[in-house]
Amino acid sequence: MKRNWIITIVLILFVSFATAQTNTGKDSKKNLTIKEWKKPADGKSTRFLDHVTKYNSKGQKVEEIEYDSKGTVTNRVVYEYGSNGKVSRQIIYGENKKVLRIRKYEYNQDGTKHKQYNYAPNGKLISVKEFEYIQNNQ
């Protein structure tokens, strides 16, 4: 009898944990905008918008915007996704709304990043970053 109760409790905990994990993923970010406000430590200054992150209907990050204390956009990143659901391209804009850099990505079969290609606004390749994954066995 005790054993049945223990099994029941374990199953309830497992289902609760699995449900909580599901709700913390992309589903919880669908059509979401997150605004981050900053307030100086002096306590006299008013808060100002520091950062905005926007997600689409699939829960994918589509835009990040950084602001200075005067409300001017200092940096903007737009994310584009490939058919695999991974970021295929990032476009980085400066405060003058001009493209500063374009990043394109390649992925390994397991979904991890393989390479990042960095391009100038004119399309010239500037650099390539390769990702290496090393499993640490302790």
Residue pairs with C-beta under 8 A, 6 or more apart in sequence:
25 59
26 58
26 59
26 60
27 59
28 59
29 55
29 59
29 61
30 55
30 56
30 57
30 58
30 59
31 55
31 56
31 57
32 54
32 55
32 59
33 52
33 53
33 54
33 55
34 52
34 53
34 54
35 49
35 51
35 52
36 49
36 50
36 51
36 52
36 53
37 47
37 48
37 49
37 50
38 47
38 48
38 49
38 50
38 69
39 45
39 46
39 47
39 48
48 67
48 69
48 70
48 71
49 67
49 71
50 66
50 67
51 64
51 65
51 66
51 67
52 63
52 64
52 65
52 67
53 61
53 63
53 64
54 61
54 62
54 63
54 64
55 61
55 62
56 62
58 81
58 85
60 79
60 81
60 85
61 79
62 78
62 79
63 76
63 77
63 78
63 79
64 75
64 76
64 77
64 79
65 73
65 75
65 76
65 77
66 73
66 74
66 75
66 76
67 73
67 74
68 74
72 95
73 93
73 95
73 97
74 94
74 95
75 92
75 93
75 94
75 95
76 92
76 93
76 97
77 90
77 91
77 92
77 93
78 90
78 91
78 93
79 87
79 89
79 90
80 87
80 88
80 89
80 90
80 91
81 87
81 88
82 88
84 107
84 111
86 105
86 107
86 111
87 105
88 104
88 105
89 102
89 103
89 104
89 105
90 102
90 103
91 99
91 101
91 102
92 99
92 100
92 101
92 102
92 103
93 99
93 100
94 100
98 121
99 121
100 121
101 118
101 119
101 120
101 121
101 126
102 118
102 119
102 120
102 121
102 123
103 116
103 117
103 118
103 119
104 116
104 117
104 119
105 113
105 114
105 115
105 116
105 117
106 113
106 114
106 115
106 117
107 113
107 114
108 114
112 131
112 133
113 131
114 130
114 131
115 128
115 129
115 130
115 131
116 128
116 129
116 131
117 125
117 127
117 128
118 125
118 126
118 127
118 128
118 129
119 125
119 126
120 126
